[in-house]
């Protein structure tokens, strides 16, 4: 899929891949001497190898390679012609042709080349009798493979690491009883890169355990030592959990007492012998012991558990006399609780409780007779609720022609009260007899293309206008005209043209409506693996009517391609106007024509790559496109080869996003690298300056964190502390830039984060995987987003590039996930396999009237390398997709990736619009649904996680946005968000109603004009008389002139000194007057004082 990686020769990864090489293992090597069978002299100290027997000594390192290739220090060559002889003590039988090997040249020395063994090939090694462990390296730097082995009757199943991957797998317990190890290789496409042999350390035996149950319990262990060991090691697990080392003892030790145990626990012990080099034997048979006196009754559960949150979180309860200690359990609200602490007291203070998290507590009593039931849960909501800075966007109403009339839709906003209701008007006449409370849309069967619509809200009995007048779209689409850049020619004379590519939205000018930022893609844009010059990348900003606000030319030193330019458009400084942040370089031209850096610099090499020269991060003003601040890009490029190859593929893999790292204000996230080294940096913008918040670097955090990134990232609050985390593929970074967890499943492509399983607390991640060696032959995993725990997976034997998750089948709770590995499956949230027929795994779109999500895809024309966007319904009974909408006349982008320019909830109710370029890129075409829905939700853009997903949607391989809550069949209504809007709400004018009663001073709007009540009134229609209760104060669209005067109207009342505007002239009243036209008489109440 992508080009091979090149690693430094001193790095030897456990799982090796040309795509995403996991962390290195560094070996300290002593000189090796191989004389016949004297293999024990070949000792290499090793750290971190996955051998059950602690792996501090390697007895034999065999590099299967082409004859004469360079060897790593301490390794011995096995070439196709290396035949077995008694003198040599190892070799192939029979030998292979000298051509039965390959050298890929990009991986570590022992893995970059391999021997093409066959199923009839035997590899023989003369060894002393004993039990051994073998580590098989198998894979191919540029192709898929399938290799296993049978060693003296013990089988290691054939596995397929996937193209570009080399994995090391360990086979334990291989017996040698006649002085010879015989290995036969298996598989359909055998690649043998290396073989490592480990000799077992003699193991102890006869382990016994005895528990002494007192208020201070102990466990006595005893065993029989084996000869030849240098020491013993005791491992203990609690309640079936992972084993941990609890004691290192000398060689002569045959017993030990564990004093660090508690009452009412199940313990499992094993003992190993430690050899001279530090390696361990296989463990003894495990023994189990329970610290409970069965002759004593357990205590009762604590009663009366109470909580005090006046100063932190303090629990108190009524103890049972039989209790020795109490256990405190804590979990997330609605989730399982885990043991947190023990105390001998009848109260406890949680010193680790964060005020922004909600917790659930339980207490259990523990005595000699065991553990009580836990107390009933006590819930403690978050003591501090953070509000997130947010743009204030209007209701974005839409009226669109449909086969059934005119579809009208509008948004329920984030700060609307839960009981808000709506009326809809056509041509000034109300269509709704009663306010709508169940949805935010309707279909008007009598409307047509000439109709105008308007929507009002009803809150606490008061009706106010919520929108202006709407014209009707011609069909269900709206075009935003674009100004396509001129064609160009590269420095080597190749012509290119431009097409619109990814897009994003934000309120750039503070008018309460979205503007659209478009990335222009030259026809010669390149994947990082391909050489060649490209045209410049441009960013344009447009109003909805096609007015171009600005154009930014990123210049020749920013190469064009899907992985080079990830841009973020968001209001970072909270001034109500969004900024654009993007990677720049010398020669970038901002929206005002100013050049960043050296305008004449050209750092392109002869292959078209930009591998030298400065790189920057620039924030641009939303209105003008002017560069506001520019800082060095973090991380710097540094040595190109340090990122995994030397020609410029992996060094320029960029991702970007936006996250509320403090839970209140947005920060920009920019990264470099995900195949090997990964660096992620967070920046804040205060209106003038970009400042760095934190930097994560896998080189500093630990090599185990390298190679875990995907081709995109996600941002979500995965741990429930109201602050966002960055889901960076198989690894998640906490809000402070530290590693929250790392699954070490390796690199992948598609990824989805939401509350896909509402029966579980918190969020889940569904992600596909490319490296079968790292993922353990899992093509996709469904994981707990907070902990990384794999809940279920879909098996695979090769790179799985596509996967999606959404609720597409109402017969099963929660969402369904599917991917396209070797074994295609649709899997329910609980792990049940529903079908082996899957829909397209490209995009997901809420489009029709139910709560299920539809399948977003494209009808791809391979010769033209372009597709037409489609939306389809998954027929869960027939196992097929049924097309609902085809965006004729538009095209998807990014070749087979097939994404639209943008998908988001942009108009109408909560469902999504798709934005795609027209086939000639003369416009962006917005398509909206015209299918009515009976479901009412707030605008998806009011959900912070969804809004952030729209911001990072253009990053890498575009992924659909997901909200922070489960949206699907059987959902519960999500809590209202807590936005801290950057601008105040402007209340709509009150709609006059014949059924309402008004008091003096009340202002209403009627027939496009504003009226003020002069006295208590009911039932009188404003404007019907110039002497009634209503005084017209001016047109609703322009309530006040610009010259410090009021509009004159016949019904308005003026007193001496008041000024009014009539026919462009300013008049001043001499005395009280009403319904007397200014200028009608020189002796009347008005005198002319100026013009307006």
Secondary structure, DSSP 8 states (H G I E B T S, - for coil): --------TT-EESEEESS----EE--EE------TT-GGG--EE-SS---SS---EESEEEEE-STT----TT-EEE-TT-B--TTT-EEEES---TTSEEE--SS-TTTSEEE---TT-EEEEE--SEEEEEEEEEE-SSS--EEEEEETTEEEEEE---TTEEEEEEEEEEEESSSEEEEEEEEEE--B-EEEEEE-----EEEEEEEE-STT-EEEEEEE--TT-SEEEEEEEETT---EEEEEEETT--EEEE-S--TT-EEEEEEEEE-TTS-B------EEEE---TTS------EEEEEE-TTSEEEEEE--TT-SEEEEEEEETTS--EEEEEESSSEEEETT--TTS-EEEEEEEEETTEE------EEE--SS---EEE-------EEEEETTEEEEE--B-TTS-TT-EEEEEETTEE--SS-B-S-SEEEETT--TT--EEEEEEETTEEEE-S--B--BSTTEEEEE------EE-TTS-EE-EEEEEEEEE-SSSSSS-EEEEEEEETT---TTS-S-----EEEEE-TTS-EEEEEE--TTS--STTT---EEE--SSSSS-EEEEEEETT-B-TTS-B-S-TT---B-TTS-B-SS-EEEEEE-TTT--EEEEEE-SS----GGGGT-SSSSGGG-EEEEEE-TTSSS-EEEEEE-SSS--EEEEEEE-SS-EEEEEEEEHHHH-GGGTT--BSS-EEE--SSSSS-EEEETTEEE-TTSSEEEE-----BS-EEEE---TTSSS-EEEEE-S-HHHHTSEEEEEEETTT--EEEEEE-SS----EEEE---TTSSS-EEEE-SSS-EEEETTS-EEES-----SEEE--SSSSS-EEEEEEEETTTTEEEEEEEEEETTTTEEEEEEE-TTEE-BSGGG-B-SEEE--SSSSS-EEEEEETTSSEEEEE------S---B-GGGSHHHHHHHHHTTSSS------SS--STT--------EEESS------BB--TT-EE-TT-EEEETTEEEEESS-EES--TTS-SSSSEEEEEETTS-S-SSS-EE--TT-EE-TT-EEEETTEEEEESS-EES--TTS-TTSSEEEEEE-
